[in-house]
Amino acid sequence: MTIEIGKIRNVGVVGHGGVGKTSMVEAMLFAAGAVTRLGKVDDGSTTTDFDPDEIKRKISINAAVAYCDYKGHRINFVDTPGYGDFISDARAGLRVVEAAVVVVDAVAGVQVQTEKVWKFASEFELPRAIVVNRLDRERSDFFRTLESLGRRLKGRVVPVHIPVGEESGFRGYVDLVTQKATLFADGKASEQPVPADAAERVKEWREKLVEAAAETDDDLLTKYLEEGSLDEAEMLKALRTGISQGKIIPVLCGAATKSIGSHALLDLIVHEFPSPADRGEVSGTDLKAKQTGTRPADAKAPVSALVFKTLSDPHIGKLSVFRVYSGTVRADATLLNPNRSSKERMGHIAWLQGKSQKTVEALGPGEIGVVPKLKDTATGDTLTEDAHPFELPRITFPEPAINFAIQPKSRGDEDKISSALARIAEEDPTVHHHFDPETKQLLISGVGSMHVEMTVERMKRKYNVDVSLLPPRIPYKETVKGRAEGQGKYKKQTGGRGQYGDTWLRVEPMQRGGGFEFADEVFGGAVPRNFIPSVEKGVRECMKKGILAGYPVVDMKVTLYDGSYHDVDSSDMAFQIAASMGLQKVFMEARPILLEPIMNVEVSTPAEVAGDIIGDLNSRRGRINGMEPAGETATVRASAPMSEMLTYESSLRSMTGGRGGYSMEFSHYEEVPAFQADKIVKEAKAEKEKAAGH
């Protein structure tokens, strides 16, 4: 039996890394009786951090789903990671819920990723509540945190609780609506009158709450201005409306590891947050009509569901976590994946409680479930009915920002690397990989260095592939700035038939991006026609290997204008060798230079450090192309050499306190300054000698 849609609450739990989101979810599951013991992150025993990497590092890496039944309602939690390298999962999680709980640390206040997830929640127009967690910690301060919330997050942020006691003496909170205190002792809660020493503060903050509630409705505001107060029923109704519409953002108190605040948060979720029915129909593309369409949140409508997370397990295989938007998804149904033009059999479907599953016959609109072993479906894909095809908007993920080269530690693992990376990319759409034919390296890209390191750890643990990470090689190129000509002659006499080839070559530069041109200006058969292709082949082979520092030669014209041959000893091979020898000599006389890839870089940064960003890019031989301020942030656009950007991620993090981000794409090639070129050539020669010595 599917769950009645009005009784469902889907909630994303988000915030900066390490603020206690997973502990808060665990406390709510325990308070609702969904788990029998309170798991702890430090013991690796929580419901939603079950991945071995998460247990080892004591942080969330993946979005995880858990549910509880509370006061006749089903609450689905999507517990999301808060570290920058894994924040894309928070974005995917917020895409499939109706509301968000933002957890903030009472010591640190608003942090970098708090602002990021807040932006995601605003983008999806989600109502939200804030929990100031860890109020039992040393140096925690509810009112200082409240001030940072008001300053750094957009929206009407109003406390509905104020704490009783502070730091290790934190023992509960006063509910500003009911004006009752909930105090905790020996793990048990009791309702008590407001402590005398908090009375003045309660009065002050309740006044602010009444004012915020009154402002949600013109009639109430008039009454409040005339009478100076609202009764509790009016206030509750106004708060409910204000919170569900996102006009008011309530702030609650919590200490998740002591289970303080979990019941109050569950009550708020059930009473104040919208159900999937309240959010109404969903927009997408009606593939039959080939136009924008909508689907109602109705069990009888055609099916539309979105896969927002893929988990890959070497033993169980692939698990696709999905949210139903319309219709009823039944076990054994066959659905269409319009993104891949393939049919998928749903096999058995289940509710997900961390890593454990509870099999069900069907899932209705608003429900979140999991299905194993879909063959073609990836994160972001829609599942729909073949007779009524409909596609939901895809989830957009950040582009990878950092590249590493990857190589197997043991021979014979090359094939295993590609299949392991393909499996990991199914789980994590922000991991990309490709082979670079120019540098002959397999490159892996991720959101940050920690992200890539964890991908490598996962390859070893899950797929038994052990690899090393190296900085990627820079794909330099070689060319000439001048013109030169000369002879390349190959003459070898051994017993019997000898080898003879003689070429005269001219090299000259072409415009940047011009490629390569071979010209034949031989007169009078000095080099017979049948050997001309051999000369060109010798030139091309030599250019591919590089002359100055072993990098491919580009943007150059080579002309064969004279030569000689021997009736017996000349051969294709002799002319290939002669051309290669001639080119190596002439190239070095034509003012050879190195070219380097220049990248277009776009940096988003807090406005107050934009000057530091520009200074740093200049020190990396970057050219600033423009800066656009946008309130508290700014976007800096620049062009910079790829070689200077390999260490940019860590510098940007330290300059912006982790609040900056950047993207980079190839633009064009430019000449390497002489002092840099000399260094690169020396390094290339040393590497060649080292390789020859082995």
C-alpha positions in Angstrom: 0.0 0.0 0.0 1.4 3.4 -0.9 1.5 6.2 1.6 -1.1 9.0 1.5 0.6 11.9 -0.2 -0.6 14.6 2.3 1.1 12.6 5.1 4.6 12.6 3.4 7.4 15.0 4.3 10.6 15.0 2.3 13.4 16.9 3.9 16.9 17.6 2.9 19.4 17.9 5.8 22.2 20.3 4.7 25.0 22.4 6.1 28.7 22.8 6.2 30.9 19.7 6.8 31.2 18.6 10.4 28.3 20.5 11.9 26.4 17.4 13.0 23.9 16.7 10.2 24.2 13.0 10.4 24.0 13.0 14.2 20.8 15.2 13.9 19.2 12.7 11.5 20.2 9.9 13.8 18.7 11.7 16.8 15.4 12.2 14.9 15.2 8.6 13.8 15.8 7.5 17.4 13.2 10.0 18.8 10.6 8.7 16.3 11.4 5.1 17.2 12.8 4.2 13.7 16.1 3.0 15.3 16.4 1.3 18.7 19.8 2.8 19.6 21.4 6.2 19.0 24.3 5.6 16.5 27.4 7.8 16.8 29.6 9.2 13.9 32.7 8.5 16.0 31.8 4.8 16.3 30.8 4.5 12.7 27.3 3.3 13.8 25.0 5.9 12.4 22.2 4.9 9.9 23.2 7.3 7.1 27.0 7.1 7.2 27.6 3.5 6.3 30.2 3.7 3.5 33.6 2.5 4.7 35.2 5.8 3.5 32.7 7.7 5.6 33.3 5.6 8.7 37.1 5.9 8.3 37.1 9.7 7.8 34.0 10.4 10.0 32.4 12.6 7.3 29.5 12.2 4.9 30.6 11.6 1.3 27.3 10.5 -0.2 23.7 11.6 0.1 21.9 8.9 2.1 18.2 8.3 2.6 16.4 7.3 5.8 12.8 7.4 7.0 10.7 7.4 10.1 7.0 7.4 10.9 6.0 10.2 13.4 2.6 11.2 14.5 0.9 9.5 11.6 3.3 11.0 9.0 6.1 9.5 6.9 9.3 11.6 7.0 12.0 10.9 4.4 15.3 12.4 5.3 18.0 13.0 2.7 21.2 13.4 4.7 23.8 15.2 2.5 27.5 15.8 2.6 28.8 19.3 3.6 32.4 19.2 2.4 33.1 21.3 -0.7 34.4 18.3 -2.8 31.1 16.4 -2.3 28.6 19.2 -2.2 27.1 18.2 -5.5 25.3 15.4 -3.7 23.6 18.1 -1.5 22.4 19.8 -4.7 21.0 16.5 -6.0 19.4 15.8 -2.6 17.7 19.2 -2.4 16.3 18.7 -5.9 13.9 15.9 -4.7 12.6 17.3 -1.4 10.0 19.9 -0.4 11.9 21.5 2.4 15.3 21.8 4.0 16.8 21.7 7.5 20.0 23.7 7.6 22.3 22.6 10.4 24.7 25.3 11.7 27.5 24.9 14.2 27.0 27.0 17.4 30.7 27.6 17.7 31.6 28.4 14.0 28.3 30.0 12.9 27.7 30.4 9.1 30.5 28.7 7.1 31.4 28.5 3.5 29.2 25.5 2.5 26.3 26.8 4.6 26.1 29.7 2.0 26.4 27.2 -0.9 23.6 24.9 0.3 21.5 28.0 1.1 21.8 29.1 -2.5 20.8 25.6 -3.7 17.7 25.7 -1.4 16.8 29.2 -2.7 17.2 28.0 -6.3 14.7 25.2 -5.7 12.5 27.6 -3.7 12.4 25.4 -0.7 11.0 26.4 2.7 13.7 25.8 5.4 14.4 25.8 9.1 17.8 26.3 10.8 19.0 24.2 13.7 21.8 25.8 15.7 23.5 22.5 16.8 26.2 21.7 19.3 25.1 24.2 21.9 26.7 21.9 24.5 30.2 22.6 23.1 32.8 24.9 24.6 32.7 28.4 23.1 29.2 27.8 21.6 27.1 30.9 21.4 23.5 30.9 20.2 23.1 34.7 19.9 26.4 35.2 18.1 25.4 32.5 15.7 22.0 34.1 15.2 23.7 37.4 14.3 25.9 35.6 11.6 22.7 34.0 10.2 21.0 37.3 9.8 24.1 38.9 8.3 25.1 36.2 5.8 21.9 34.4 4.8 19.1 36.0 2.8 15.6 35.6 4.3 13.6 36.5 7.4 15.5 34.5 10.0 13.7 34.3 13.4 14.3 32.1 16.5 11.4 30.1 17.7 13.6 28.7 20.6 16.1 30.3 22.8 18.5 28.2 24.8 18.5 27.5 28.5 22.1 27.3 29.8 25.2 27.5 27.7 28.2 25.4 26.7 28.4 22.3 29.0 25.5 23.8 31.0 23.1 23.8 28.0 20.1 21.8 29.2 17.2 22.7 27.0 15.3 25.6 25.4 12.3 27.8 25.7 9.6 27.6 23.0 8.8 31.2 22.2 5.3 30.3 20.9 4.1 28.4 23.9 6.4 30.2 26.4 7.3 26.9 28.0 10.7 25.5 28.7 11.7 21.9 27.7 14.6 20.9 29.9 16.7 17.7 29.7 18.2 15.7 32.6 19.5 12.1 32.5 18.3 11.8 28.9 14.7 12.6 29.8 12.8 15.8 28.8 10.3 17.6 31.0 8.2 20.7 30.3 8.6 23.5 32.9 7.9 27.2 33.3 10.4 29.7 31.9 13.4 29.9 34.2 13.4 33.3 36.0 16.8 34.3 34.6 15.6 33.9 31.0 12.2 35.7 31.4 13.5 39.1 30.1 15.2 37.5 27.0 12.1 35.4 26.3 9.9 38.5 26.3 12.2 40.4 23.9 12.6 37.6 21.4 8.9 36.6 21.5 8.1 40.1 20.5 10.3 39.8 17.5 8.6 36.4 16.6 5.1 37.9 16.9 6.1 40.8 14.6 7.5 38.4 12.0 4.3 36.3 12.2 2.1 39.4 11.8 4.0 40.5 8.7 2.9 37.4 6.8 -0.7 38.6 6.6 -2.1 42.2 6.1 -5.1 41.7 8.4 -2.9 40.2 11.2 -0.4 43.1 10.8 -3.3 45.6 11.2 -4.5 43.8 14.3 -0.9 43.6 15.7 -0.3 47.3 15.1 -3.6 48.2 16.8 -3.5 45.8 19.8 0.2 45.2 20.1 -0.1 41.4 20.3 -1.5 38.2 18.7 -3.0 35.2 20.5 -1.3 31.9 20.3 -3.7 30.3 17.7 -3.3 33.3 15.3 0.4 33.3 15.8 0.7 29.5 15.1 -1.4 29.8 12.0 0.6 32.8 10.7 3.9 31.0 11.5 2.7 27.9 9.7 1.8 29.8 6.6 5.0 31.9 6.7 7.3 28.9 7.2 5.6 26.7 4.5 5.8 29.6 2.0 9.4 30.4 2.9 8.6 33.9 4.2 9.9 33.0 7.7 12.9 30.9 8.5 12.6 29.5 12.0 15.7 28.9 14.1 15.7 26.0 16.7 18.2 24.9 19.4 19.9 21.5 19.3 22.6 19.2 20.7 22.1 16.2 18.5 24.4 13.8 20.3 22.4 14.4 23.5 19.1 14.2 21.6 18.2 17.7 22.6 15.9 19.4 20.0 15.0 16.4 17.9 11.4 16.1 19.0 10.8 19.8 18.4 12.3 19.5 14.9 10.2 16.5 14.1 7.1 18.5 15.2 8.1 21.4 13.0 8.6 19.2 10.0 5.2 17.5 10.4 3.2 20.7 11.2 5.0 23.4 9.3 6.7 21.9 6.3 4.7 21.3 3.0 3.8 17.8 1.7 4.4 16.8 -1.9 0.7 17.6 -2.5 1.2 21.2 -1.3 4.0 21.6 -3.8 1.6 20.6 -6.6 2.4 19.5 -10.1 5.8 19.1 -11.6 7.0 20.6 -14.8 8.9 18.8 -17.5 8.8 17.8 -21.2 5.9 16.0 -22.7 7.8 13.9 -25.2 4.8 12.9 -27.2 3.6 16.5 -27.7 7.3 17.6 -27.9 6.6 20.6 -25.6 6.7 21.7 -22.0 4.1 19.9 -19.9 3.2 19.1 -16.2 2.3 16.1 -14.2 0.0 16.2 -11.1 1.2 14.7 -7.8 -1.5 12.0 -8.2 -1.3 8.2 -7.8 -3.5 7.6 -10.8 -1.5 9.9 -13.2 1.1 8.4 -15.6 4.4 7.6 -13.8 7.3 10.1 -13.7 10.2 9.5 -11.3 13.7 10.9 -11.1 16.9 9.0 -10.2 18.9 11.4 -7.9 21.6 9.0 -6.5 23.3 5.9 -7.8 25.1 3.5 -5.4 27.4 0.9 -6.7 28.2 -2.2 -4.6 30.6 -4.9 -5.9 28.4 -7.6 -4.3 24.8 -6.3 -4.8 25.6 -4.3 -8.0 24.0 -1.0 -8.9 21.3 0.6 -6.8 19.3 3.6 -8.2 17.6 5.8 -5.6 14.6 7.7 -7.0 11.8 10.0 -6.1 8.3 9.4 -7.5 6.6 12.7 -8.7 3.5 11.3 -10.3 1.7 7.9 -10.8 2.5 4.7 -8.9 5.7 2.7 -9.5 5.0 -1.0 -9.0 7.5 -3.8 -8.5 8.1 -5.7 -11.7 6.8 -2.8 -13.8 8.7 -2.0 -17.1 9.4 1.8 -17.4 11.0 3.8 -20.1 14.2 5.8 -19.6 13.8 8.5 -22.3 17.4 9.9 -21.6 18.9 6.6 -22.8 16.0 5.4 -25.0 15.9 2.1 -23.1 13.3 0.1 -21.2 14.0 -0.8 -17.6 12.4 -3.6 -15.5 11.9 -2.4 -11.9 12.3 -5.8 -10.3 11.8 -5.4 -6.6 11.5 -1.9 -5.1 12.1 -0.9 -1.5 12.2 1.9 1.0 15.8 2.8 2.0 16.9 3.0 5.7 20.6 3.9 5.3 22.0 0.8 3.7 19.1 -1.5 4.6 16.1 -2.0 2.4 12.4 -2.8 3.1 10.8 -4.3 0.1 7.4 -2.9 -1.0 4.9 -3.6 -3.7 4.4 -0.1 -4.9 5.5 3.5 -4.4 3.2 6.5 -4.9 3.8 10.2 -5.6 6.1 11.9 -3.1 7.7 8.6 -2.0 11.5 7.9 -2.2 12.7 4.4 -2.9 15.5 2.3 -4.4 15.6 -0.2 -7.2 18.6 -2.6 -8.0 20.2 -3.5 -11.2 18.8 -1.0 -13.8 21.0 -1.6 -16.8 21.3 1.8 -18.4 19.9 4.4 -15.9 22.3 6.9 -14.4 21.9 9.8 -11.9 19.7 12.5 -13.3 17.7 10.2 -15.6 13.8 10.1 -15.6 11.8 6.9 -15.5 8.4 7.2 -17.1 5.7 5.2 -18.9 6.3 4.2 -22.5 2.6 5.1 -23.4 3.0 8.6 -21.8 6.6 9.5 -22.1 7.6 12.5 -20.0 11.1 13.9 -19.0 11.8 15.7 -15.8 14.5 18.4 -15.9 18.0 16.9 -15.3 20.0 17.6 -12.2 23.0 19.8 -13.1 26.3 19.1 -11.5 29.4 21.2 -11.1 32.1 20.7 -13.7 35.3 19.0 -12.5 37.9 21.6 -11.6 41.1 19.6 -11.1 43.0 16.9 -13.1 45.4 14.3 -12.2 47.1 11.6 -14.3 46.5 8.1 -13.1 48.7 5.0 -13.7 48.4 1.4 -12.5 50.8 0.3 -9.8 51.0 -3.2 -11.4 51.1 -4.1 -15.0 48.0 -5.5 -16.6 45.7 -3.3 -14.6 45.1 -0.8 -17.4 41.9 -2.5 -18.5 40.6 -2.8 -15.0 41.2 1.0 -14.4 38.8 2.0 -17.2 36.0 -0.3 -16.0 36.4 0.7 -12.4 36.3 4.4 -13.3 33.2 3.9 -15.5 31.4 2.2 -12.5 32.5 5.1 -10.2 31.3 7.7 -12.7 27.9 6.0 -12.6 27.8 6.6 -8.8 29.4 10.1 -9.0 28.6 12.2 -12.0 31.3 14.7 -11.0 34.1 12.2 -11.7 35.3 12.4 -15.3 38.1 10.5 -17.0 39.6 10.5 -20.4 42.8 9.4 -22.2 44.9 12.3 -23.5 46.5 11.1 -26.7 49.0 14.0 -26.7 50.6 13.3 -23.3 49.7 9.5 -23.4 48.2 9.8 -19.9 44.9 8.7 -18.5 43.4 11.7 -16.8 40.9 11.7 -13.9 39.1 14.9 -13.1 37.2 15.8 -9.9 35.8 18.7 -7.9 38.9 18.9 -5.7 42.0 17.0 -4.7 40.3 15.3 -1.8 37.5 14.1 -4.1 40.1 12.6 -6.5 42.0 11.0 -3.7 38.9 9.4 -2.4 37.9 8.1 -5.8 41.3 6.4 -6.0 40.8 4.9 -2.5 37.4 3.6 -3.7 38.9 2.0 -6.8 41.2 0.0 -4.6 38.6 -1.0 -2.0 35.7 -1.8 -4.3 37.3 -2.9 -7.5 40.8 -4.0 -6.3 42.6 -1.6 -8.7 45.7 0.1 -7.2 46.8 3.3 -8.9 49.2 6.2 -8.4 48.2 9.8 -8.9 50.6 12.2 -10.7 50.2 15.8 -11.8 49.1 15.8 -15.4 51.8 16.5 -18.0 51.4 19.8 -19.8 50.8 19.2 -23.5 53.4 21.7 -24.8 54.1 22.0 -28.6 57.1 23.0 -30.6 57.4 25.3 -33.6 59.7 27.7 -35.3 59.8 31.5 -35.5 62.4 31.8 -38.3 63.2 30.2 -41.7 66.2 27.9 -42.4 67.3 25.3 -44.9 69.8 22.5 -45.1 70.7 19.0 -46.0 69.8 15.7 -44.5 71.8 12.8 -45.9 71.8 9.2 -45.0 74.5 6.9 -46.4 75.2 3.5 -45.0 77.4 0.9 -46.7 77.3 -2.6 -45.3 78.2 -5.8 -47.0 75.9 -6.2 -50.1 73.3 -3.5 -50.7 73.8 -0.1 -49.0 71.3 2.6 -48.0 71.3 6.1 -49.6 68.9 9.0 -49.3 69.7 12.7 -49.7 67.2 15.6 -49.0 67.4 19.4 -48.9 64.7 20.9 -46.8 63.4 24.4 -46.0 61.3 25.1 -42.9 59.3 28.2 -42.2 56.7 29.2 -39.6 52.9 29.2 -40.3 50.3 31.2 -38.4 49.2 29.9 -35.0 46.8 27.0 -35.4 47.9 26.6 -39.1 48.9 22.9 -38.5 51.5 21.5 -41.0 52.1 21.8 -44.7 54.5 19.7 -46.8 55.6 21.1 -50.2 57.5 19.4 -53.1 59.6 21.8 -55.2 62.0 19.2 -56.6 63.0 19.8 -60.3 64.5 17.4 -62.8 63.9 14.3 -60.8 66.7 15.0 -58.2 64.5 12.9 -55.9 62.4 10.4 -57.8 58.5 10.8 -57.4 58.1 7.4 -55.7 60.4 8.6 -52.8 58.6 12.0 -52.2 55.9 10.3 -49.9 58.7 8.7 -47.9 60.3 12.1 -47.3 57.0 13.5 -46.1 56.5 10.4 -43.8 60.0 10.9 -42.4 59.2 14.6 -41.7 55.8 13.7 -40.1 57.3 11.0 -37.8 60.0 13.4 -36.7 57.5 16.1 -35.9 55.3 13.8 -33.9 58.3 12.8 -31.7 59.4 16.4 -31.2 62.9 17.8 -31.7 63.5 20.5 -29.1 62.1 18.8 -26.0 60.2 15.8 -27.3 56.8 17.6 -27.8 54.9 17.5 -31.1 55.8 20.1 -33.7 53.0 22.3 -35.1 52.4 25.4 -37.3 55.2 24.8 -39.7 55.7 24.4 -43.5 58.4 22.0 -44.7 59.5 22.2 -48.3 61.7 19.5 -50.1 63.5 21.5 -52.8 66.5 19.3 -53.8 68.2 16.0 -53.2 70.0 13.1 -54.8 69.5 9.4 -55.1 71.3 6.1 -55.9 69.9 3.7 -58.5 70.6 0.7 -56.3 71.0 1.8 -52.7 68.1 4.3 -52.4 64.9 3.1 -50.6 61.8 4.3 -48.9 63.5 3.8 -45.5 66.7 5.6 -46.5 64.7 8.7 -47.6 62.6 8.6 -44.4 65.8 8.6 -42.3 67.4 11.3 -44.4 64.3 13.6 -44.1 64.2 13.0 -40.3 67.9 13.9 -39.9 67.6 16.9 -42.2 64.5 18.2 -40.3 66.2 17.9 -36.9 69.2 19.9 -38.1 67.2 22.6 -39.9 64.6 23.0 -37.2 67.2 23.9 -34.6 68.5 26.7 -36.9 65.1 28.2 -37.5 64.7 29.8 -34.0 62.7 26.9 -32.4 60.3 27.8 -29.6 57.9 26.0 -27.2 54.2 26.7 -27.1 52.0 26.2 -24.0 48.3 25.8 -23.6 46.5 28.9 -22.2 43.3 28.4 -20.3 40.3 30.6 -19.8 39.7 30.8 -16.1 36.6 32.0 -14.3 36.9 32.5 -10.5 34.0 33.2 -8.2 35.1 34.8 -5.0 33.9 36.8 -2.0 34.2 40.5 -3.1 36.5 41.5 -0.3 39.3 39.2 -1.6 38.9 39.9 -5.3 42.0 42.1 -5.3 44.1 39.2 -3.8 42.7 36.9 -6.5 43.7 39.3 -9.3 47.2 39.7 -7.7 47.6 35.9 -7.5 46.5 35.3 -11.1 49.0 38.0 -12.3 51.8 36.2 -10.4 50.8 33.1 -12.4 51.5 34.9 -15.7 47.7 35.4 -16.0 46.0 38.2 -17.9 42.8 39.6 -16.3 40.0 39.9 -18.9 37.4 41.4 -16.6 35.7 41.5 -13.2 32.0 41.5 -12.4 31.0 42.4 -8.9 27.6 40.9 -7.8 26.8 42.0 -4.2 29.0 40.2 -1.8 30.7 38.1 -4.5 32.6 38.8 -7.6 33.5 36.9 -10.8 37.1 37.3 -12.1 37.8 36.2 -15.7 41.4 35.7 -16.8 43.6 33.8 -19.2 46.5 31.9 -17.7 49.0 29.1 -18.7 47.9 25.6 -17.8 51.2 24.9 -16.1 50.7 27.7 -13.6 47.2 26.5 -12.7 48.1 23.0 -11.4 48.3 24.2 -7.8 45.5 26.7 -8.0 42.9 24.8 -6.0 44.8 24.9 -2.7 45.8 28.6 -3.2 42.2 29.6 -3.9 41.0 27.8 -0.9 43.4 29.5 1.4 42.8 33.0 -0.1 39.0 32.7 0.1 38.7 30.6 3.3 37.2 27.9 1.1 34.5 30.2 -0.2 35.9 30.6 -3.8 35.3 28.3 -6.8 36.7 28.2 -10.3 36.3 26.6 -13.7 38.8 26.4 -16.5 38.7 25.5 -20.2 41.3 25.4 -22.9 41.6 28.6 -25.0 44.7 28.6 -27.3 48.5 28.1 -27.5 51.1 30.8 -26.9 54.8 31.0 -26.9 56.5 30.0 -23.6 58.8 32.8 -22.2 62.5 32.0 -22.9 63.5 31.5 -19.2 60.6 29.0 -18.8 61.4 27.2 -22.1 65.0 26.7 -21.2 63.9 25.0 -17.9 61.4 22.7 -19.7 64.0 21.7 -22.4 66.6 20.9 -19.7 64.0 18.8 -17.8 63.0 17.0 -20.9 66.6 16.1 -21.8 67.3 14.9 -18.2 64.2 12.7 -18.4 65.3 11.3 -21.8 68.8 10.5 -20.5 67.3 8.9 -17.4 65.0 6.7 -19.5 67.9 5.8 -21.8 70.0 4.8 -18.7 67.4 2.2 -17.6 
